[in-house]
Amino acid sequence: MGLNDEIKRRRTFAIISHPDAGKTTLTEKLLLFGGAIHVAGAVRSNKIRKTATSDFLEIEKQRGISVATSVMSFDYKGIKINILDTPGHKDFAEDTYRTLTAVDSVILVIDSVKGVEEQTRRLMEVCRMRATPVMIFINKMDREGKDPFDLLEELGEELHIAVTPFTWPAGMGSNFKGVYNIFKKNIQLYTPEKSNLSELLMETGDISDPMLKEYVGPEILRQLLEETELTTGLYETFQKNLYLEGYLAPVFFGSALNNTGVLELLETFIEIAPPPTPSESYERAVSPDETDFSGYIFKIHANLDPRHRNRMAFMRVCSGVFERNKMFYHTRLKRKMRFSSPAEFIANTRSTIDEAYPGDVIGLYDTGSLKIGDTLTEGEFLHFRGVPNFAPELLREVINRDPSKSKQLDKGVRQLTDEGLAQLFLQQPGNRKIIGTVGELQFDVIKFRLEHEYGALCDLQPLTYVKALWFTFDDPSELKEFSNRKASLIAYDKDNAPVFFAESEWMIKIMRDAYPSLRFHKAAESFRIS
Ligand code: G4P
């Protein structure tokens, strides 16, 4: 199969949701329908269930399995599906945002009882920023949820996206009977007690099929007829280009737990979801069908095995063919590298691959040369965009509690921040280490991992700054004066870019007024072009 055929048959996407909406369950059911696993329960949840920060063992356990579930690939009807997992916990939102840069589309899961929730809104904002195509799965129809019409209205209004239902629920809660496919005009029955897939997939003929009436009962059938008639004209007509541009989301109803409605979603997904799209680099747009390989790192997992200190960098292939043992050019370090055992993940197993194509996400074993945002090519000087660092709002100073272990502490802080768990800022004099995060939980994880993986004890002392903002000046004389006067509030990130620690929003305003050429930036790219 040539490069173009390989590209055409790939679909790389993420399932996103507010925690507990059913992301893990839906992922598992897609794997089940795709034949990648044979029993439910094979994919364990990659999430920190309770927000209990004391539950470190749980965090560790989750971290271990989250490598296996970071990407899951399977073939379905000749299409290679790559699902990228995202952590559900809001304190790890940055990791999720980075993962969203590596997908071509997303499936958003909504809990029918809760509707749009806080994380749903935030995640959709990121999708909108990147014009990512979105499909929506309204889950838990077997529970007494909100009215489907109200849910669709809520989605449209709160997520600022047009919606078109592709399926419609027949009843809900204790009366849930299945989902009706508006386009194919058949119904997939809800059969909670069945475990055999062929029974689960029992479909009826169209709405006049006597079997349907017998199964759902006259009342629900009447309601279904009325409601589906109402949907015509009420919602935007489906247009694939609007979906691909991120303006319109096809909506599916179902119950992931009971396998209902999942197949409709999967079948439509492989039909309309986009194959790998061009990737933006600072230098130029890179098309997947270019023969020269290129790819970038969007996620790092350190210390998979604490005894060996190895890490795994996750790379999205953007163009050409990645080959095992071939020399590739690391554009930040400006040197060649090769990888002898690149890994692919199929369901929950890992295997070495010889080749990977655009859209694929592979794991590269690394001993410290790769950072989030790094680009690999066949020689061209490229830097992919879109792996941002966000302005952290929680800042703490690392205070060493065991001077004999300062080397370990330095190494640990450096490696954990390379992993993207938090951002590191250095302040002179004294090389003060300040770490910034978007959530409290990361501090606990960092402290715990420093102690257990590096043997380094530290305190993370809260600082009163409200934000760390990157800054630039158009006028060098202003920069000089600002740097002198505000030295105690300036530190440098890992790429040596200056950041300003703001003590209040008011302070930010004062600085803007005092220095007309000063510009604050809420996000910095995690690499610099040099
Ligand atoms: P998440 O990854 O989005 O956080 O959600 P997850 O799939 O773990 O699902 C959260 C809870 O919702 C789980 O229950 C799961 O069984 C349940 N769930 C998922 N889909 C459905 C559905 O279609 N109907 C109903 N009624 N429940 C559903 P749990 O009790 O928190 O966990 P578990 O012990 O069942 O794993």
Boltz pocket constraint, residues with backbone or C-beta under 6 A from the ligand:
constraints:
  - pocket:
      binder: B
      contacts: [[A, 17], [A, 18], [A, 19], [A, 20], [A, 21], [A, 22], [A, 23], [A, 24], [A, 25], [A, 26], [A, 45], [A, 47], [A, 88], [A, 139], [A, 140], [A, 141], [A, 142], [A, 143], [A, 254], [A, 255], [A, 256], [A, 257], [A, 258]]
      max_distance: 6.0
